[in-house]
Amino acid sequence: MTFSELLLKRRAIRDFEDKAVPWNVIEDILKEATLAPSASNNQPCRFVVVQCRRTIKALSDESKANLLRDAAEGRIQLNADYLAMLKNDAFNVFYNAPCVIYVAGAKAVRSLDVDAALAASYIMFSAAARGLGTCWVGLGSHIRNSQLLGEINLSAEQRIIAPIILGYPRSVPAPSERRAPQILRVIAEAR
């Protein structure tokens, strides 16, 4: 597969086969994620891999509860569709994926958002190259329970940037329409 084909092939997947992703495959994906660029080559990203369905459900329930509480207290605004999904006890923010990879890092790192986004992109492309599906699920990053944070080995000095679900796709959606680049201006040397 060429790089261009890989760019076209990657999709957000939210429907997975009930099949575990082998550890050696996850490990290879994470090794490739460490090749992502980072500010000053700081490489601040840390990874948490969760393959336990009980823990994935607990993380989903915790994130849902915190989002609903924040919305009720006016700290965030959620559209009606998200509110309905989050209120549904059966809804799992991780779409029942067999694996969740958290990309996290130290809160003190000013470039963490960008560095983690790049690492997450590498995870998604590496997975797609292996026939796996992924989706960045921002709803899954709202973990505050200290016991649960301890279980996934994240300290108070760290924060989650990118929860990525990973698994074998049950189906792959058609590509969504993409707009042409919106080029604001091109400044070139006079000829």
Backbone bond lengths (Angstrom), bond angles and torsions (degrees), N, CA, C in turn:
res aa  C-N    CA-C-N  psi(-1)  N-CA   C-N-CA  omega(-1)  CA-C   N-CA-C  phi
1 M - - - 1.454 - - 1.532 108.35 -
2 T 1.309 115.61 132.25 1.462 119.56 176.86 1.528 109.13 -79.20
3 F 1.333 115.76 166.25 1.456 119.86 178.46 1.527 110.59 -62.06
4 S 1.318 117.05 -40.10 1.469 120.81 178.40 1.522 111.02 -61.74
5 E 1.336 117.01 -40.74 1.471 120.40 177.60 1.520 110.36 -64.66
6 L 1.335 116.92 -39.08 1.463 120.91 178.44 1.529 110.68 -62.46
7 L 1.323 116.87 -42.90 1.469 120.28 178.25 1.526 110.63 -60.03
8 L 1.316 116.86 -39.17 1.465 121.23 -179.91 1.523 112.20 -74.75
9 K 1.331 117.53 -28.08 1.468 122.26 -174.24 1.534 113.14 -81.06
10 R 1.326 118.13 -31.49 1.458 120.69 -175.00 1.537 111.13 -65.20
11 R 1.300 116.30 131.33 1.471 122.96 179.57 1.523 109.41 -135.89
12 A 1.310 117.10 159.38 1.459 121.83 169.35 1.530 106.93 -79.80
13 I 1.313 115.51 117.83 1.469 121.55 -177.27 1.525 108.78 -108.10
14 R 1.322 116.01 130.91 1.469 121.98 179.37 1.529 111.90 -128.86
15 D 1.322 116.92 14.16 1.465 121.31 180.00 1.527 107.54 -139.18
16 F 1.337 115.68 113.10 1.451 121.04 -171.31 1.519 112.90 -119.65
17 E 1.322 115.32 150.79 1.459 121.25 170.53 1.532 108.39 -67.44
18 D 1.306 115.76 153.58 1.464 121.14 177.35 1.529 108.09 -83.79
19 K 1.327 114.87 70.93 1.457 121.74 -173.11 1.527 108.22 -145.99
20 A 1.316 116.87 126.86 1.463 121.44 -179.65 1.529 110.72 -71.03
21 V 1.322 115.15 148.11 1.455 121.33 173.67 1.531 106.62 -89.53
22 P 1.327 118.00 124.39 1.469 119.73 -178.38 1.538 111.77 -59.26
23 W 1.337 114.69 144.01 1.459 120.36 -177.42 1.523 111.86 -57.40
24 N 1.332 118.40 -41.38 1.465 119.76 -177.71 1.537 111.43 -62.10
25 V 1.324 118.20 -31.31 1.466 121.94 177.07 1.533 109.74 -70.20
26 I 1.326 116.51 -44.43 1.474 120.60 177.95 1.521 109.83 -61.81
27 E 1.312 116.13 -43.11 1.463 120.52 179.99 1.537 111.28 -61.36
28 D 1.331 116.78 -41.59 1.474 120.19 177.25 1.526 110.91 -64.05
29 I 1.317 117.17 -40.91 1.466 121.29 178.31 1.526 110.28 -61.54
30 L 1.334 116.70 -43.89 1.468 119.89 -179.56 1.527 111.84 -68.56
31 K 1.330 117.13 -35.10 1.476 119.31 175.11 1.518 109.91 -61.33
32 E 1.323 117.07 -40.95 1.464 120.03 178.17 1.526 111.06 -68.81
33 A 1.322 117.80 -32.51 1.469 120.89 178.56 1.520 111.08 -64.17
34 T 1.327 116.79 -30.04 1.465 118.99 179.85 1.523 112.14 -72.50
35 L 1.323 117.39 -8.83 1.465 121.24 176.05 1.531 112.04 -81.16
36 A 1.329 116.91 -8.89 1.468 120.70 -179.78 1.518 110.34 -63.01
37 P 1.332 116.86 145.37 1.468 118.71 176.96 1.522 110.78 -67.18
38 S 1.325 115.39 153.31 1.463 121.31 174.41 1.524 108.07 -145.97
39 A 1.316 116.82 155.69 1.463 121.61 -177.78 1.523 109.79 -57.99
40 S 1.323 116.56 128.70 1.471 123.62 -179.59 1.527 112.40 54.46
41 N 1.331 116.67 24.02 1.462 122.37 -176.59 1.530 111.59 52.39
42 N 1.330 115.20 35.55 1.461 121.92 -177.54 1.534 112.63 -68.90
43 Q 1.326 116.79 -28.79 1.464 122.88 179.89 1.542 111.84 50.05
44 P 1.349 116.80 59.04 1.461 119.96 -173.95 1.532 115.34 -82.95
45 C 1.312 117.78 -6.21 1.467 119.38 -172.66 1.519 112.20 -75.97
46 R 1.317 113.23 139.29 1.462 122.23 174.09 1.521 106.24 -122.86
47 F 1.308 116.15 153.52 1.462 120.52 -173.67 1.525 110.55 -125.36
48 V 1.311 114.97 139.21 1.463 122.18 172.86 1.522 105.84 -120.39
49 V 1.321 116.54 127.40 1.460 121.42 179.30 1.524 107.83 -111.51
50 V 1.321 115.99 123.71 1.467 121.09 179.45 1.522 108.09 -119.06
51 Q 1.326 115.69 117.72 1.463 121.56 178.57 1.522 111.58 -118.98
52 C 1.307 117.32 6.29 1.468 122.99 -179.81 1.529 108.31 -93.65
53 R 1.323 116.55 117.44 1.481 120.22 -176.56 1.529 112.37 -61.01
54 R 1.325 117.54 -35.10 1.465 121.01 178.56 1.531 109.73 -62.76
55 T 1.329 116.60 -44.07 1.459 120.72 -179.60 1.524 110.52 -69.68
56 I 1.320 117.38 -40.31 1.471 120.44 177.57 1.527 110.20 -59.68
57 K 1.335 117.31 -42.06 1.471 120.45 178.03 1.529 110.72 -65.05
58 A 1.325 117.14 -42.03 1.468 120.46 179.11 1.529 110.62 -62.44
59 L 1.326 117.04 -41.00 1.468 120.95 177.73 1.532 110.83 -65.05
60 S 1.324 116.54 -40.81 1.465 120.92 177.29 1.527 110.33 -62.55
61 D 1.341 116.94 -48.25 1.465 120.96 -179.16 1.526 111.61 -61.06
62 E 1.330 117.09 -40.76 1.460 121.84 178.60 1.521 111.04 -63.65
63 S 1.311 116.87 -45.93 1.464 121.05 -179.77 1.530 110.37 -63.33
64 K 1.337 116.87 -44.57 1.470 120.78 179.10 1.526 110.89 -59.62
65 A 1.322 116.88 -47.10 1.467 120.72 -178.32 1.525 111.22 -61.21
66 N 1.324 116.94 -42.54 1.465 120.02 -179.68 1.518 112.07 -68.02
67 L 1.318 117.48 -39.72 1.458 120.37 177.19 1.527 111.30 -63.88
68 L 1.334 117.06 -43.98 1.467 120.51 179.20 1.527 111.08 -64.78
69 R 1.322 116.99 -39.46 1.458 120.64 178.12 1.530 110.21 -64.74
70 D 1.332 117.14 -45.75 1.466 120.84 179.29 1.528 111.36 -61.04
71 A 1.331 116.84 -38.83 1.468 120.78 178.76 1.523 110.45 -67.84
72 A 1.336 117.17 -43.52 1.461 121.07 -179.37 1.527 111.64 -63.99
73 E 1.341 116.09 -32.70 1.465 120.43 -178.85 1.529 112.05 -89.98
74 G 1.335 117.48 3.11 1.459 121.69 175.81 1.521 115.46 78.13
75 R 1.332 117.78 11.34 1.475 120.31 179.17 1.524 112.45 -76.54
76 I 1.327 116.32 -27.10 1.460 121.08 176.67 1.518 108.60 -138.40
77 Q 1.315 115.92 161.39 1.455 120.91 174.04 1.517 107.88 -116.87
78 L 1.328 115.53 131.22 1.459 121.63 177.06 1.519 108.38 -119.59
79 N 1.333 116.04 141.89 1.461 117.14 177.83 1.531 109.51 -71.77
80 A 1.302 115.93 164.18 1.468 121.94 -174.02 1.523 112.56 -59.48
81 D 1.327 117.52 -36.52 1.471 119.92 179.32 1.524 111.20 -63.46
82 Y 1.344 117.12 -45.21 1.461 120.36 178.47 1.527 110.92 -63.93
83 L 1.327 116.83 -42.36 1.470 119.51 179.05 1.524 111.17 -58.98
84 A 1.311 116.45 -44.34 1.471 120.21 179.78 1.524 110.80 -63.00
85 M 1.319 117.37 -43.63 1.475 120.10 178.93 1.524 110.46 -62.61
86 L 1.325 116.81 -46.27 1.464 120.66 -176.66 1.528 112.43 -65.99
87 K 1.314 117.34 -29.04 1.472 121.25 178.49 1.521 112.47 -79.02
88 N 1.311 117.54 -15.03 1.459 122.99 -179.66 1.533 108.98 -79.23
89 D 1.340 116.55 113.81 1.471 120.72 -178.31 1.523 112.51 -58.42
90 A 1.313 117.83 -30.36 1.464 121.48 -177.43 1.529 113.06 -78.92
91 F 1.341 116.72 -16.31 1.463 119.34 -177.25 1.517 110.62 -75.43
92 N 1.321 116.26 127.77 1.454 123.30 175.87 1.528 106.51 -108.43
93 V 1.334 117.56 121.62 1.465 119.80 -176.73 1.523 111.67 -61.46
94 F 1.338 116.82 -19.67 1.462 121.36 179.27 1.526 112.12 -96.67
95 Y 1.310 117.00 12.71 1.465 123.56 174.53 1.529 112.41 51.92
96 N 1.322 115.90 34.65 1.472 122.56 177.70 1.522 112.67 57.10
97 A 1.320 117.25 29.27 1.467 121.77 176.66 1.529 109.04 -64.70
98 P 1.324 116.64 149.75 1.465 119.36 -179.68 1.530 113.38 -77.46
99 C 1.335 117.32 -10.78 1.465 120.14 -177.11 1.531 109.86 -149.24
100 V 1.322 115.27 138.97 1.460 122.55 172.25 1.522 107.24 -123.90
101 I 1.317 115.70 130.69 1.464 121.04 173.83 1.521 107.17 -113.78
102 Y 1.331 115.68 119.89 1.457 120.06 173.81 1.526 108.29 -92.95
103 V 1.335 115.89 129.25 1.455 121.26 170.54 1.520 104.84 -100.64
104 A 1.327 116.28 119.48 1.455 121.67 -174.44 1.520 109.64 -137.50
105 G 1.309 115.62 178.83 1.454 120.35 176.90 1.512 110.90 -179.86
106 A 1.309 115.76 -179.95 1.457 122.17 -177.15 1.525 110.83 -68.37
107 K 1.330 115.65 133.87 1.468 121.45 177.89 1.528 111.67 -58.97
108 A 1.319 117.10 -29.46 1.459 121.84 -176.29 1.530 113.38 -71.36
109 V 1.321 118.18 -15.46 1.466 121.09 -177.93 1.525 108.55 -79.21
110 R 1.316 116.50 113.26 1.471 120.87 -175.29 1.526 112.78 -65.51
111 S 1.310 117.59 -29.94 1.465 121.65 -177.25 1.531 112.90 -92.84
112 L 1.326 117.49 9.63 1.465 120.66 -171.94 1.528 113.24 -57.17
113 D 1.332 117.92 -42.19 1.467 119.62 -178.49 1.524 111.66 -58.09
114 V 1.321 116.27 -45.73 1.466 120.50 -178.36 1.521 110.30 -72.39
115 D 1.331 116.83 -44.95 1.467 120.37 -179.69 1.529 111.13 -59.82
116 A 1.325 116.95 -42.82 1.468 120.77 -179.50 1.526 111.27 -70.02
117 A 1.340 116.95 -36.07 1.467 119.57 177.73 1.521 110.39 -63.44
118 L 1.322 117.01 -39.59 1.464 119.98 177.27 1.526 111.04 -65.19
119 A 1.328 117.38 -44.54 1.469 120.64 178.15 1.525 110.10 -62.34
120 A 1.334 117.30 -40.62 1.469 120.95 178.49 1.525 110.67 -61.97
121 S 1.329 116.43 -40.72 1.471 119.80 177.61 1.519 110.97 -61.23
122 Y 1.316 115.96 -42.78 1.465 119.07 178.18 1.530 110.68 -62.77
123 I 1.323 117.34 -39.34 1.472 120.43 176.97 1.523 109.67 -59.62
124 M 1.332 116.29 -46.95 1.463 120.10 -176.61 1.526 112.10 -64.94
125 F 1.325 117.43 -41.06 1.472 119.65 178.73 1.525 111.63 -71.88
126 S 1.315 117.22 -38.82 1.461 120.54 178.16 1.529 110.51 -62.85
127 A 1.317 116.14 -41.30 1.467 120.73 178.32 1.530 110.68 -65.23
128 A 1.335 117.12 -45.65 1.467 121.21 -179.48 1.524 110.83 -60.54
129 A 1.328 117.09 -37.38 1.464 120.79 178.96 1.526 111.67 -64.02
130 R 1.335 116.37 -21.53 1.467 122.02 -179.78 1.531 112.37 -100.43
131 G 1.317 116.74 8.31 1.460 120.07 -179.91 1.515 114.20 80.37
132 L 1.326 116.75 14.55 1.468 121.57 179.43 1.522 110.08 -98.52
133 G 1.309 115.92 159.36 1.453 121.39 178.06 1.516 110.52 -111.22
134 T 1.327 115.35 151.34 1.458 122.11 178.87 1.520 110.06 -141.43
135 C 1.311 114.67 164.57 1.459 121.01 169.75 1.523 107.50 -158.26
136 W 1.312 116.46 133.67 1.467 121.85 174.67 1.521 105.63 -79.90
137 V 1.325 117.41 117.55 1.462 122.14 -175.55 1.529 109.29 -112.68
138 G 1.330 115.30 88.94 1.455 120.34 -179.20 1.522 113.47 -58.39
139 L 1.329 116.83 -29.67 1.470 120.38 178.60 1.527 111.95 -60.72
140 G 1.321 117.64 -19.31 1.459 121.02 -175.71 1.513 115.54 -92.15
141 S 1.319 117.60 9.37 1.468 119.68 -176.22 1.529 114.30 -98.61
142 H 1.308 117.73 2.74 1.470 121.77 -172.39 1.532 111.51 -94.72
143 I 1.316 115.31 62.37 1.465 121.99 -178.45 1.520 108.18 -102.13
144 R 1.346 116.90 121.34 1.465 121.23 -178.96 1.525 112.72 -124.69
145 N 1.316 117.03 -18.32 1.458 121.16 -178.20 1.530 109.48 -64.03
146 S 1.336 116.90 119.68 1.464 120.97 -174.26 1.528 112.14 -63.10
147 Q 1.329 117.20 -35.06 1.466 119.78 178.69 1.531 110.32 -66.14
148 L 1.323 116.47 -43.51 1.470 120.93 179.44 1.537 110.51 -67.76
149 L 1.328 117.10 -40.36 1.467 120.32 176.09 1.528 110.14 -61.96
150 G 1.327 116.11 -39.10 1.460 120.12 177.23 1.520 111.90 -64.70
151 E 1.327 115.60 -38.33 1.466 120.05 179.28 1.528 111.58 -62.51
152 I 1.342 116.73 -34.06 1.478 118.97 178.29 1.534 111.28 -97.16
153 N 1.332 116.01 8.88 1.465 123.73 172.42 1.531 113.47 64.78
154 L 1.338 116.18 39.23 1.467 120.25 173.95 1.528 108.62 -109.81
155 S 1.335 115.15 128.71 1.459 120.41 -179.71 1.524 110.49 -89.43
156 A 1.305 116.04 173.30 1.468 121.83 178.92 1.527 111.27 -66.97
157 E 1.328 118.01 -18.35 1.463 121.94 179.70 1.529 112.09 -86.53
158 Q 1.321 117.01 -1.06 1.458 120.93 -179.04 1.522 110.10 -114.82
159 R 1.334 114.95 159.63 1.460 118.90 174.54 1.522 109.82 -141.13
160 I 1.313 113.07 151.58 1.461 121.35 178.30 1.518 107.97 -84.19
161 I 1.325 115.76 131.61 1.459 120.37 175.71 1.526 109.99 -106.27
162 A 1.327 116.73 -48.59 1.468 119.83 -171.48 1.523 111.85 -133.64
163 P 1.332 117.11 104.81 1.457 119.49 169.05 1.536 108.41 -84.39
164 I 1.310 116.74 117.59 1.470 122.12 -177.56 1.522 108.41 -112.98
165 I 1.338 117.00 123.63 1.458 119.39 173.75 1.524 108.40 -88.67
166 L 1.332 115.14 147.69 1.458 121.07 -172.79 1.518 109.79 -142.43
167 G 1.316 116.13 135.98 1.459 120.12 176.38 1.514 111.26 178.33
168 Y 1.326 114.22 -176.65 1.464 120.74 177.60 1.523 108.06 -86.19
169 P 1.321 117.95 121.38 1.473 120.35 -176.53 1.526 111.83 -65.92
170 R 1.321 115.15 135.15 1.465 120.37 171.59 1.529 108.86 -74.59
171 S 1.324 114.90 -35.09 1.469 121.76 175.59 1.522 108.09 -152.64
172 V 1.313 115.80 157.51 1.466 121.09 179.45 1.523 107.42 -117.92
173 P 1.330 116.66 119.32 1.462 118.76 -178.50 1.524 112.12 -67.48
174 A 1.304 115.06 156.68 1.468 120.58 174.91 1.523 108.38 -64.51
175 P 1.314 116.95 153.57 1.466 118.71 178.80 1.523 110.97 -65.41
176 S 1.322 114.79 142.47 1.465 118.73 175.57 1.522 108.93 -80.68
177 E 1.306 115.19 156.57 1.463 120.20 -179.10 1.518 109.67 -65.91
178 R 1.295 115.94 138.51 1.463 121.65 177.42 1.517 109.35 -117.03
179 R 1.316 115.04 138.28 1.460 120.31 177.31 1.525 109.84 -79.58
180 A 1.319 116.06 158.36 1.463 121.20 173.64 1.526 108.49 -66.52
181 P 1.323 118.52 154.56 1.468 120.15 178.18 1.526 110.92 -57.38
182 Q 1.301 116.30 138.63 1.467 122.40 176.80 1.528 107.66 -95.19
183 I 1.304 116.79 89.73 1.462 121.78 -177.18 1.524 108.07 -86.86
184 L 1.307 116.92 115.89 1.456 121.19 -177.59 1.524 112.16 -74.86
185 R 1.319 116.56 -35.53 1.450 119.96 179.86 1.519 108.69 -170.22
186 V 1.304 115.66 149.38 1.459 122.37 171.34 1.508 107.36 -121.25
187 I 1.306 116.16 124.28 1.460 120.78 178.23 1.523 106.50 -114.13
188 A 1.309 115.93 116.82 1.463 120.74 -177.71 1.520 110.19 -125.71
189 E 1.293 115.04 161.90 1.465 120.76 175.24 1.518 110.23 -62.97
190 A 1.318 116.39 140.96 1.461 120.46 176.66 1.517 108.45 -68.87
191 R 1.307 116.76 143.75 1.468 120.47 -179.11 1.494 110.23 -109.31
